[in-house]
Amino acid sequence: MNSTAKKQIEAVPDLSDVEMAQRISGGDRDALRQLMKRYNQTLYRTARSILKDDAEAEDAVQEAYIQAYRAMDRFRGDAKLSTWLVRIVVNESIGRARKRARRAEVIQLNGSMEQYEDIAEAPMSETSSEQPEHAMVRAEMRHLLEGKIDQLPDGFRTVFVLRALEEMTVDEAAVCLGIPPATVRTRYFRAKGLLREALAREIDFTLGDAFAFAGERCDRIVAGVLARLEELPLRSDSGG
């Protein structure tokens, strides 16, 4: 990207939602580029929470932007631009999930709570400038957490992503998903409980391996002791 384009993009972030929409609908590609950079992560996380597939989530986000671009001239600022975009990507992702599943009982973001009443009792499956080792640990922890989030029930997972990862308010998440605020609160509470239980089971499962002493470490200590004993003078027998 040349310096002129960078300067143009830098001038966009202070625009209001309506002004941003007007510039985009007028064909301003720099404003569109800045819009995508501003909301890419939010939309991707939302789509990923529904589709549970990286590549398909990216496709859903791209399609959502195309739909938003075509409808941008109708944006009047009744809701936040971010909320409007999230609703578009939610609908696109649910549509893709329905096509992929080819059956009616798909993502129930608007479903009743009865189907989740017993979910807290159902266990989730058990799996298991920084210094390199710290970066590796963080990466492993991130993969573990992402895996546990993926295992949340469909209705809970998207609520958790919007509330915990994107830090949306209860009301914002409710508007994005088209569900009552009380449902958002309940599902978020349940989702956190499920994650805590899953991570606690993971810790319990691996506790037996903590500070393991077998294998190379054990052999090294044995060899070290025997080597030091070889350096000691031979002990003479006492007595007659």
Secondary structure, DSSP 4 states (H G I P E B T S, - for coil): --HHHHHHHHTSTTS-HHHHHHHHHTT-HHHHHHHHHHHHHHHHHHHHHHH--HHHHHHHHHHHHHHHHHHGGG--SSS-HHHHHHHHHHHHHHHHHHHHHTSS----TT--GGGGTTGGGSPPPP-----HHHHHHHHHHHHHHHHHHHTS-HHHHHHHIIIIIS---HHHHHHHHTS-HHHHHHHHHHHHHHHHHHHHHHHHHHGGGTT--STHHHHHHHHHHHHHHHHSPPPPPP--
